[in-house]
């Protein structure tokens, strides 16, 4: 069975109003949450074959930290259309990943919420709330990732950093 991991970028820093939205970095909390979510995926033996991220600074930093925490050995792919794209754009980008068993997409709200909703229900009007660093795992019912369509994902699990910290007894990182 093929899987799609969908991660919203981690918490960003709003303190420098001189930066453009694209250049906003991660906040201290985001710098901790991104690798912690990667560690959790590694522990679950769900490390993706491919990671595709928005090139916006906060998403790029999230991708790099997540990959390090997960022990991801592949190349990170930064796709410009994930910044400001649509749920359909996200679907088309993922469907170009033929031959992969588990693909991860890192993007932004509100589109990432719409994308997860569309993949699970087939309807744009049913978004799934994705706080920062939220991670959804969709089990794909399409014959292959290259053939995904609206409604071809079933939510297998969903996790946010706050919940993971509680599960770990207040400890974020395992290392």
C-alpha positions as CSV (number, residue, x, y, z in Angstrom):
1,X,0.0,0.0,0.0
2,X,1.3,3.5,-0.9
3,X,1.3,6.3,1.6
4,X,1.3,10.1,1.4
5,X,2.7,12.1,4.4
6,X,1.5,15.7,4.5
7,X,3.2,18.1,6.8
8,X,2.4,21.7,7.4
9,X,5.6,23.8,8.0
10,X,6.6,24.2,11.6
11,X,5.9,27.4,13.7
12,X,7.3,30.5,12.0
13,X,8.9,33.6,13.5
14,X,6.9,36.8,13.0
15,X,9.3,39.1,14.9
16,X,11.0,40.7,11.8
17,X,8.3,42.7,10.0
18,X,10.9,43.7,7.4
19,X,11.0,40.2,6.0
20,X,8.6,39.1,3.2
21,X,6.3,36.2,3.8
22,X,8.5,34.0,1.7
23,X,11.6,34.8,3.8
24,X,10.1,34.2,7.2
25,X,12.2,31.7,9.2
26,X,11.1,29.2,11.9
27,X,10.5,30.2,15.4
28,X,12.4,28.5,18.3
29,X,9.4,26.2,18.8
30,X,9.4,25.3,15.1
31,X,13.1,24.5,15.2
32,X,12.3,21.9,17.9
33,X,9.1,20.5,16.5
34,X,10.3,19.8,12.9
35,X,13.1,17.3,13.8
36,X,10.9,15.7,16.5
37,X,8.2,14.9,13.9
38,X,11.0,13.4,11.7
39,X,12.1,11.2,14.6
40,X,8.6,10.0,15.2
41,X,8.3,9.0,11.5
42,X,11.7,7.2,11.7
43,X,10.5,5.3,14.9
44,X,7.3,4.2,13.0
45,X,9.4,3.0,10.0
46,X,7.6,5.4,7.7
47,X,10.5,7.4,6.4
48,X,9.5,8.7,3.0
49,X,11.2,7.8,-0.3
50,X,10.7,11.4,-1.5
51,X,10.3,14.7,0.3
52,X,8.8,17.6,-1.7
53,X,8.6,21.0,0.0
54,X,7.7,24.6,-0.7
55,X,10.8,26.6,-1.2
56,X,9.6,29.3,1.3
57,X,12.2,29.6,4.0
58,X,10.0,28.3,6.9
59,X,9.0,25.2,4.8
60,X,12.6,24.6,3.6
61,X,13.9,24.7,7.2
62,X,11.1,22.4,8.2
63,X,12.0,20.0,5.4
64,X,15.7,20.0,6.3
65,X,15.1,19.5,10.1
66,X,12.5,16.9,9.5
67,X,14.8,15.0,7.1
68,X,17.6,15.0,9.6
69,X,15.3,13.8,12.4
70,X,13.9,11.1,10.2
71,X,17.3,9.9,8.9
72,X,16.1,10.7,5.4
73,X,19.0,9.9,2.9
74,X,17.5,11.2,-0.3
75,X,17.5,14.6,-2.0
76,X,15.0,17.2,-0.8
77,X,12.9,18.6,-3.7
78,X,11.8,22.2,-3.5
79,X,8.9,22.9,-5.7
80,X,8.0,26.5,-6.3
81,X,4.3,25.8,-7.0
82,X,3.8,24.6,-3.4
83,X,4.1,28.2,-2.4
84,X,0.8,29.8,-3.3
85,X,-0.5,26.8,-5.3
86,X,-3.9,25.1,-5.0
87,X,-5.0,21.7,-3.7
88,X,-5.1,20.6,-7.4
89,X,-1.5,21.9,-7.8
90,X,-0.5,19.8,-4.8
91,X,-2.2,16.7,-6.2
92,X,-0.5,17.1,-9.6
93,X,2.9,17.5,-8.0
94,X,2.4,14.3,-6.0
95,X,1.0,12.4,-8.9
96,X,4.4,13.0,-10.7
97,X,6.1,10.7,-8.1
98,X,5.7,7.4,-9.9
99,X,7.6,4.5,-8.4
100,X,7.6,5.8,-4.8
101,X,5.9,4.0,-1.9
102,X,5.8,6.9,0.5
103,X,5.9,10.5,-0.5
104,X,6.0,13.5,1.8
105,X,4.7,16.9,0.9
106,X,5.5,20.0,3.0
107,X,3.3,23.1,2.4
108,X,1.3,26.0,3.8
109,X,-2.2,26.8,5.0
110,X,-4.9,27.2,3.9
111,X,-4.0,25.0,0.8
112,X,-2.5,22.1,2.8
113,X,-5.8,21.8,4.8
114,X,-7.8,21.9,1.6
115,X,-5.5,19.3,0.0
116,X,-5.9,16.8,2.8
117,X,-9.6,17.3,2.8
118,X,-9.9,16.8,-0.9
119,X,-7.7,13.7,-0.8
120,X,-9.9,12.2,2.0
121,X,-13.3,13.3,0.9
122,X,-13.1,14.5,-2.7
123,X,-14.5,17.9,-1.7
124,X,-12.6,21.2,-1.3
125,X,-15.3,22.3,1.2
126,X,-14.1,19.7,3.7
127,X,-10.7,20.9,5.0
128,X,-8.8,19.1,7.7
129,X,-7.4,21.5,10.3
130,X,-3.6,21.4,10.2
131,X,-1.8,23.5,12.9
132,X,1.9,24.1,12.5
133,X,4.0,21.0,12.1
134,X,0.8,18.8,11.9
135,X,1.5,15.6,10.1
136,X,-1.2,13.5,8.3
137,X,-0.6,10.0,6.9
138,X,-2.9,9.1,4.1
139,X,-3.2,5.5,2.8
140,X,-3.8,5.7,-0.9
141,X,-6.5,3.7,-2.5
142,X,-5.5,4.6,-6.1
143,X,-3.5,1.9,-7.9
144,X,-0.4,4.0,-7.8
145,X,0.7,7.4,-6.5
146,X,0.8,8.6,-10.1
147,X,-2.9,7.9,-10.3
148,X,-4.2,9.7,-7.2
149,X,-7.4,11.6,-7.5
150,X,-9.7,13.5,-5.1
151,X,-11.1,11.1,-2.5
152,X,-8.3,8.5,-3.0
153,X,-6.8,9.0,0.4
154,X,-7.9,7.5,3.7
155,X,-6.6,9.1,6.8
156,X,-4.5,6.5,8.5
157,X,-3.2,8.7,11.4
158,X,-2.8,12.3,12.3
159,X,-0.4,13.9,14.8
160,X,0.6,17.3,16.1
161,X,3.7,18.2,18.1
162,X,1.7,19.0,21.3
163,X,0.2,15.5,21.2
164,X,3.5,13.8,20.6
165,X,5.1,15.7,23.5
166,X,2.2,14.4,25.8
167,X,2.7,10.9,24.5
168,X,6.4,11.1,25.3
169,X,5.7,12.4,28.8
170,X,6.6,16.0,28.1
171,X,9.8,15.1,26.2
172,X,9.9,16.2,22.6
173,X,13.0,14.5,21.3
174,X,14.0,10.9,21.9
175,X,17.7,11.7,21.4
